[in-house]
Amino acid sequence: MLRLDSVRIQNGSFELAADIEIDHGSMVAVIGPSGAGKSTLINAIAGFIPLWSGNVLWQDQDLGDRQPGKRPIAMLFQDSNLFPHLSVVQNVGLGVSPELRLTDKDVDRIHGALDRVGLSDFCDETPATLSGGQQSRAALARVLVQAKPLILLDEPFAALGPALKHDMLDLVRAVVDDIGATLLMVSHDPSDARRIADHVVLVAEGRAHPPQPTAEILDNPPEVLQAYLGTG
Amino acid sequence: MAYRARAITPPLRPWAGIGAAISVAALVFLSFGAVILRAEGWSGLTLVEWGALRFTLLQATLSAAFSVILAVPVARALARRQFPGRRVLILLLGAPFILPVIVAILGLLAVFGRSGWISTALGLWGLEPIRIYGLHGVVLAHVFFNLPLAVRLILQGWQDIPAERFRLAAHLDATPYAMWRLLEWPMLQRVLPGVAAVIFAICLTSFAVALTLGGGPRATTLELAIYQAFRFDFDLGRAALLAVIQVALAGTAAWVALRLARHEGFGAGLDRPVQRWDTRSPTLRVQDSIAITCAAAFLLAPLAAIVARGVTNLSGLPASVWSAAGASLMVACISTGLMLIIAVPMAAALTSGRRVSVDLAGVLGLAASPLAVGTGLFILIYPVADPAALALPVTAAVNAIMALPFALRVLVPAARDVVAGHGRLALSLDLRGWTFLRRIFLPRLRPQIGFAAGLCAALSMGDLGVIALFADPDRATLPLQIYRLMGAYRMDDAAGAALLLLCLSLSLFWICDRGGRANAPA
């Protein structure tokens, strides 16, 4: 279980409070108006933004003292999820060993992951030669081999077209199921949430609201969400 | 609850870079300290010292003024004309930076000297040959080196004028004169003081030019006076006094220059002329053609002269030239290695720091007169060891420090981009410290490291500065050996050796730069 215990994040006049629990194995979409702090919330959980107060706990363990790379988290950012000078295999391999010290077993796992995302023919290519969708697949293959129990997505597919994005979300669901992980995914598109998420965390008016079942909140959106969705 | 926001640890810790910076600063300030403590004769500056100060300021002022004034029409022509060879010409404008000074001087002598091309041509009409030694020779050489720099900086100013403004002006049917008054003159008013100040500061500390073309009571710069006090009188007290004056002067000038000149790049993005509608008149066309042709001839003729004269003498070079070339190559390699050991960790440390430190490095680079640092090091070394025996290592170290500001200017922006672009991803994958350095930082920075190494290697290869203070007759770098050949009036050997030096410098630069860029992904 992921627990944000009286978390407050402050940066100048920006402020975000979160006091929520997310069950193990759930798939959660984080939605809300632009600038409300969806990305900030995800980045704070990952350890990139310091907390003003409160604690982030995973399975009742405080993550506050851990470096981002030491947290049980695999994350995809909005962009640059691959190192341009490394091959696809190396990029995925970093998820197993940052020093790229790979045993034969590791290499097999990496190729298995690339196979799983449909990139087995592109192992030795560099990211520049891949299409946008293929780059996303490579990054997902890395998430797969990282096999961390918590997966955070900060809108990594925002630049893809609708059909491709849907493919990616389906692939994300498959990857999350494979690992048995918990997913937190920032999105500004409610249809993403409907497609993949069982719960929604609404971030608005300086607060991250507790998760609610997706259909429930999207069918009867609260006022602040109505304004954002344009259904009000 | 109490504030307990924890800073996020960057993928690279700055300690190595801070250590490197402190070592460099310690070395520079130790030598300055030694110079200050050793300086004698504060009570009365003699006429000689006043003369050196006056001449230093005069030649730097004239050099800056001529470089800037002559650069304006050239930059203007390059900004608004598209012609075959334009890119090559702009690339060539960067070349004087890595051109050994002594080579350029031999080239200038071959063109403007007493028996040079121009004097010979004048002689055909029974006219007196022109005289290159003295003030006008020093200024001529400085303009040769700094005109290209001025053109590049001013061209940058032209290109910073948004294309939309030219379009709007054209839409309003502005004449070339109106265009000048509305857009170009205001830009120049903003840009020129900075350019002039940078060139002024560079010319203050130039040594090799004054050594070869100046001299005598009426054409001695402070830098040269330090050398003379040292070599001819072995008057360390007076050399130190001159060094103190030089450092104060150059430091002030460098500080002013960096205040006035905000950006001084290496000419990125200069190969794009602005589309203009007001430049079709034949008069302007002729005017621009003349500006470009004259500038190209002025820059290329001395190089052509060196190549022409050197080629025939390359095979019969004395053994001393080859051993000096070997020494120079060694110095260049050591100094490049040293520079990288200092500059790369500094660049890594500066990815999270403020700009102040980079600016400081820039001031030190412009201000640190090689001969002043050299004098300080000599004072420090003299009691414990034979300075001549350490001539080559000291030269390599000073060259590395002199190249450092330029290297940082190349490395730091790229290093910042690497950390800004990949830092979070690296951290999320637990790539930190040595692993981050080896897997991400160095590979991503390779093109810039290659370029910086090339600059340092070429600068070091062609440097004629500290070595002149330290060397005894048995030891020389190639530039010093060329100077000795010139002093012995062996001009053919000097020309051959100069061509060798030119080839070696350019090759070193090319190898490093190429090595950095080969197979580098975009």
Interface residues (C-beta under 8 A of the other chain):
Chain A: S6 Q10 A46 G47 F48 I49 P50 L51 W52 S53 G54 G64 Q67 P68 G69 K70 I73 A74 M75 F77 S80 N81 F83 P84 H85 L86 L94 G95 P98 E99 L100 T126 A128 Q146
Chain B: M1 A2 Y3 R4 A5 R6 A7 I8 T9 G421 H422 R424 L425 L427 S428 L429 D430 L431 R432 T435 R439 I440 P443 R444 A520 P521 A522
